[in-house]
Amino acid sequence: MRKIEFQLEPLSCPSCIKRIEGTLNKQKGVKDARVLFNSSKVKAMYDESVATPEELVAIIEKLGYPVKKTKAA
């Protein structure tokens, strides 16, 4: 399992959190994804043999939330 952190553009509402967390947590290979509203960060634990950081970024951006920066945690 690996940990990763994504910095997003500022989030505007709590429903953004539910949408991002819900979508990521349903993905194969994602064990846990959390969104920190105040800092607009997504922290995730994932199985690198099943999912890649690029796939997770694509999922977040497809939801309409641009990823500014990715950092291995």
The 8 nearest C-alpha neighbors of each residue, nearest first, counted from 0:
[[1, 46, 45, 44, 47, 2, 30, 48],
 [0, 2, 45, 44, 46, 47, 3, 72],
 [1, 3, 44, 72, 43, 71, 45, 0],
 [2, 4, 71, 72, 43, 42, 70, 44],
 [5, 3, 42, 70, 41, 69, 71, 72],
 [4, 6, 69, 41, 40, 68, 7, 70],
 [5, 7, 40, 68, 67, 66, 39, 69],
 [8, 6, 66, 39, 67, 65, 40, 9],
 [7, 9, 65, 10, 67, 39, 66, 64],
 [10, 8, 39, 7, 11, 38, 37, 36],
 [11, 9, 39, 12, 8, 36, 15, 7],
 [10, 12, 9, 13, 15, 36, 14, 8],
 [11, 13, 14, 15, 10, 16, 36, 9],
 [14, 12, 15, 16, 17, 11, 36, 10],
 [13, 15, 17, 16, 12, 18, 11, 19],
 [16, 14, 18, 13, 17, 12, 19, 10],
 [15, 17, 14, 13, 19, 18, 34, 20],
 [18, 16, 14, 20, 15, 19, 21, 13],
 [17, 19, 15, 21, 16, 20, 22, 14],
 [18, 20, 22, 16, 21, 17, 23, 15],
 [21, 19, 17, 23, 22, 18, 32, 24],
 [20, 22, 18, 24, 19, 17, 23, 25],
 [21, 23, 19, 25, 20, 24, 18, 26],
 [24, 22, 20, 26, 25, 21, 19, 32],
 [23, 25, 21, 26, 22, 29, 20, 32],
 [26, 24, 23, 22, 21, 27, 29, 20],
 [27, 25, 23, 24, 29, 28, 22, 50],
 [28, 26, 29, 25, 49, 50, 24, 30],
 [27, 29, 46, 49, 45, 50, 26, 30],
 [30, 28, 45, 27, 26, 31, 24, 44],
 [29, 31, 45, 44, 28, 24, 32, 46],
 [30, 32, 44, 43, 29, 24, 33, 45],
 [33, 31, 43, 42, 20, 24, 23, 44],
 [34, 32, 42, 41, 20, 43, 35, 31],
 [33, 35, 41, 16, 40, 36, 42, 20],
 [34, 36, 40, 39, 38, 37, 41, 33],
 [35, 37, 39, 38, 34, 10, 16, 40],
 [38, 36, 39, 35, 10, 40, 9, 34],
 [37, 39, 40, 36, 35, 9, 6, 10],
 [40, 38, 36, 7, 9, 35, 37, 10],
 [41, 39, 6, 35, 38, 5, 34, 7],
 [40, 42, 34, 5, 4, 33, 35, 43],
 [43, 41, 4, 33, 32, 3, 34, 40],
 [44, 42, 32, 3, 31, 2, 33, 45],
 [43, 45, 2, 31, 30, 1, 29, 0],
 [44, 46, 29, 28, 30, 0, 1, 47],
 [45, 47, 0, 28, 48, 49, 50, 1],
 [46, 48, 50, 49, 51, 45, 0, 1],
 [47, 49, 46, 50, 28, 51, 0, 45],
 [48, 50, 28, 47, 46, 27, 51, 45],
 [51, 49, 47, 28, 46, 48, 54, 45],
 [52, 50, 54, 53, 47, 55, 49, 48],
 [51, 53, 55, 54, 56, 50, 3, 69],
 [52, 54, 56, 51, 55, 57, 50, 58],
 [55, 53, 57, 51, 52, 56, 58, 50],
 [54, 56, 58, 52, 57, 53, 59, 51],
 [55, 57, 53, 59, 58, 54, 60, 52],
 [58, 56, 54, 60, 55, 59, 61, 53],
 [57, 59, 55, 61, 56, 60, 54, 62],
 [60, 58, 56, 62, 61, 57, 64, 55],
 [59, 61, 64, 63, 57, 65, 62, 58],
 [62, 60, 58, 63, 59, 57, 64, 56],
 [63, 61, 60, 59, 64, 58, 19, 18],
 [64, 62, 60, 61, 65, 59, 58, 66],
 [63, 65, 60, 59, 62, 66, 7, 8],
 [66, 64, 60, 7, 8, 67, 63, 59],
 [67, 65, 7, 68, 6, 64, 5, 60],
 [68, 66, 7, 6, 65, 8, 69, 5],
 [67, 69, 6, 5, 66, 70, 7, 4],
 [70, 68, 5, 4, 6, 71, 67, 3],
 [69, 71, 4, 3, 72, 5, 68, 6],
 [72, 70, 3, 4, 2, 69, 1, 5],
 [71, 3, 2, 70, 4, 1, 42, 43]]
